[in-house]
Amino acid sequence: MSTPDPTPMPERPTTKTPFDTAEQPVAMATGAASTPDTATQSLPQIPAQQFPQSVEDVYQAVKNALMHSQSFGLIMADDVAKTASVASRNDGVLYMVHVVPGVQTGSVVQFVPQGQPTASLQMESMVFFGELNRELMMQQMNATQPQLTQQTWNAQSASGGAPTPKKPASWVLYLAIGALAVSVIALILLIVLTPKTGAWLVWVLGIVSLAFSGFSLYASLMLDKNLANRILSGVAVGISVLAIIFGCVNMPKAATTAATKTPSSSSSSPAASSEPSSSSAESSSTGDEQSNEQRNGDSQNQGSVASGLDEIAASIEKDIQSSSDAITAKQQEAETKLGDTFDSYKANESALTDWYAFVASESKTLYGKVTDSSVKYMQTLSQKASADKYLDADALLDDFYKTVYEDGFETYYEDIYDTAYEDMYDKYYGGVLEDKPENMEYSEYSDLRSNAYKAWSDSKSDFYSEWSDIKSAVYTLYSDVNSDVWKDNYDFSKAIERFQKKTAQFTAQQ
């Protein structure tokens, strides 16, 4: 029986952790005398484990493992020193985790108790290193996951398994965009240029566009199954087909009528062997003379028809120029009345509004004349083309398009819209009315100038609207008649009827 030590034992310090509500004892670094039982026990060694990964990777894994750990709680981490202070959730013992470089490569993790080592040190270290190894294994699996999912070929296994995923091919997208651009360009060119260039443009540009877009659709369906690529390629194919259709509709007949105009020789049946050779020669000579006379007659008839249609087209040009000259003359009269001063403009303001009204009435009268002359042109062409199968209706129709649609309307637009209206704006709204007179109230000046701009803007907008309507109607008439000619249908009555309905607003006042 041992005698108790009269010296009182110092009280063990306690540490409270955020994971336990009760205070747990921790080992003392110095102080109490050891009992006979503890004197005979060897203290556990500090656990450590080496890893092939770098210090940074292992340290990051340590923090991730501790943040998700069920056995330890992370108290503080030092990213510079690569240390982490943790507490056991079981007994509240504090530990310090050190991550240091390995002797040669890799890194070493030390699991160091912050006080005297306890008997549970080895068990706690085993739990910690188990969680750390699991975290490193998860990092390695996540790093190799994308490489396993990226497959470049749609190959099947020898046993007939399902195809593996494919990596999208970016060139297919570029191909689809290029095919769409080519098809749109082909559509525009075939609509605009086919009536002037002939059939070869349809077969060259149209087929190339269709082949390009078709290959793009094949690539998007078979090589790269991407929805966006399929949509772009499908639209490109549709536009290419539409371009060929429009090209065929607007395609004039090949200019080969010269060869077909020559009728076949009036060759008679073979003469009997008893007929003299002089009779055969005389018959051949007579047939050649008749053929030449027929060709001369066709040429004269073609020239006569063209002359009559040229007169109609020339009358349209004359009407357009006459209206342009009348509006210009009326403009000069209005400018003379309005003068160059603010007071003269205010006194004769009605002269400007009268000119706007004259532009509107003169333009409507002109458009009515153009409508009547266009109908007369198409009716004459219909009659002559129906009577003469050798008449080159395409060329005569193109003459009307160039004379009226391209030259006539554009000249009128430049003379009135671009020139006359802009001159009026610059001279009065931007000139005479630019500065307020000193003896005039600002409200009166503002109203006067605002009214001037509104009248100018409304008149110019109305002019453009009506000019655009008549020009669009004339183009529709040309396009409809051109389609009928391409089909060898020379009855233009339906096209003329549609044209008259569109231009009724210009002919009603006549």
Buried (B, 14 or more C-beta within 10 A) or exposed (E): EEEEEEEEEEEEEEBEBEBBEEEBBBBEEEEEEEEEEEEEEEEBEEBBBEBEBBBEBBBBBBBBBBEEBEBBBBBEBEEEEBBBBBBBBBBBBBBBBBBBEBEEEBBBBBBBBBBBBBEBBBBBBEBBBEBBBEBBEEBEEEEEEEEEEEEEEBEEEEEEEEEEEBEEBEEBBEBBBBBBEBBBBBBEBBBEBBBEBBBEBBBEBBEEBBEBBBEBBEBBBEBBEBEEBBEBBBBBBEBBBBBBBBBBBBBBBEEEBEEEBEEEEEEEEEEEEEEEEEEEEEBBEEBEEEBEEBBEEBEEBBEEBBEBBBEBBEBBBEBBBEBBEBBBEBBEEBBEBBBEEBEBBBEBBEBBBBBBEBBBEBBBBBBBBBBBBBBBBBBBBBEBBBEBEBBBBBEBBBBBBEBBBEBBBEBBBEBBBEBBBEEBBEBBBEEBBEEBEEEBEEEEBEEBBEEBBEBBEEBBEBBBEBBEBBBEBBBBBBBBBBBBBBEEBBEBEEBBEBBBEBBEBBBEEE
